[in-house]
Amino acid sequence: MPRMTLDLSDEIDQALNDISRRRGITKAEAMRKAFALLVIADKEDRKPGFSLGIVRERDDHTLEAMGRVVGL
């Protein structure tokens, strides 16, 4: 498996620590999940008319758009 070294801001490092602790995963696994989401966002963003969004599932299992993620 390829390896890489990155410099993280203190804020990003703290967020990564918090996320990995809450989810019971390693920081490395949290980073792998983040990169996997970036791949999905990039792929979908290249499709005409598509964008990455935040949705909420209602009690009747319908989805309500809450916002759009921009700048990725």
Number of C-alpha atoms within 10 A of each C-alpha: 2 3 4 4 5 5 7 10 9 9 9 11 13 12 12 19 15 13 15 17 13 9 9 11 12 14 16 11 12 18 13 12 12 12 12 11 12 13 12 11 18 13 13 14 15 10 9 7 7 11 15 16 12 11 13 12 10 9 7 6 8 9 12 11 10 9 11 11 10 10 4 8
